[in-house]
């Protein structure tokens, strides 16, 4: 993907949330997306047509993160009520509630087979839950962090987590080994490259860092945005050619992966842009790949 194909203006505005939107996630094929926020709801959209499809309500406080299975049949969510909800997408029914975190839950993600989901919390722990059993107790608890865990990412054999304690920790679930990469700055988001070789890390010193996933080596740094006070997600485009991040002034930045130059940036919101999510599917219907972004700005 060349820089000329990157998004440069909004295509649709998704309106419906009452208050701040805290996360947005595309589904596996990029045709739909889920958003969640301060109004305690999760909303399903067709972002390409700007259509709201369904609303999911059950959380008692704000919903901080949401993730959908690869077959689009189930979703999980978490938030300020300290619980993880496991939903049926078509009916909107809550299949199960997982309880165990002692404080707010910041992030949640399914594994590849949707048999296990992993959550990260303000209580400095990462917990794994079995979606196939009827138990509501975690099957694994990792509590070696020294501060809030903000973000998780999964492979077939590993759990990766970023914490405000300034570390990115990798847990090999086959042999029980933990590897810690110390960055020295609070980590608020981690995102894996599509080829699985690199890890993109957002830190509260207004710097994105690209790490070699196998060695922890720092490969590149990306600057120009402002990220000092808010959690702001980061990601790579579907070709891994560009890095995407938000800024506290409401801008979206696109950097060249290799030389870290700012290829494109534009004002997307009037206030803090907390997340940018890139579609996993390139559609020739658009003159550029479709991205979605959310911010603290109310609709």
Steps between C-alpha positions, in 0.01 A plus 500: 500500500643838400458820694255629239258218588485587869180662638500877487142589593199349672267276303224449756421624850348239732256672736311342786714480814411738782833619631858391442580207272784299653576228244420387147586170335449365148380143463722244327406581141472876550136524397370597844627667814416515870523806722459543876509785744394702800129444437546133608407366156663308216385583148532302178536698175547472130762778483514506121133599478484681832222273627439406864394134521466400865559619858616276785412607854583331830810667644453699820774750424700622199610240243873534436571231240328251270614216273319266262577140402631419153167343400311810624271291722620611845644812654658589834511830682638650821491821696458690820269246664796259540331231292561333162185434298476219245223571246311333218522747211174417321269492802679753721476256791771489767621139506722538803652758732855444621587650838836512674670833435521722807468823302414638155581280200688684224530251213364166380580269209407156364759244399503375141248222565272707726535231767677732743479873563763704682440816701728770640414712800576796718564246777841427339394159372433310178240223521403222257145360485364181344207579270406133453446406865227628731753619756526870570840467667820587309711210375817707537598816688819695424569758771868587463431856382574801719228726360182499290501274192363697207516277193528134396584314181497125433673244283433126490746441785559838667329776693656846455406787730599865541493674837530846651801359689696556177526139388376276224483143628472183295370181660560169323202294616661171387798512734395771747785735408475879539714749306492868595607785271561816705423819307523742790180684403135419582353273231138560403462284187669212320414379151651217300602530136301294253800276429541438874867599504475840667320668787391864488494666843342834592655678799405809698812689390340577160695221333399183318763226508537204265653193664625175354263251659752219532793701644342815643740714294387857435465529123353848457334794680214717370444856624311816415172430681411581861429217743562592864176465695255270317490142384531509120510183297736444210514253211653425160328506163395166352821484294727594793634785288385781729454565871184674624454694822278767648588825671359698788423789263259277305732420210575166336861432399633255240871418510711303256586175676865495394627858515244633757418807292149648531336406171163655579313667784166673525256637754239230569338630820478823695620333821719211615509216249519187708505230235555427134416161349587393150283270293652155444346494153595725208194594294543632147163671538681775685788705367684416821484235772234566759595596855281589796587723792333602822563773753374656821299744292127436544295452182 
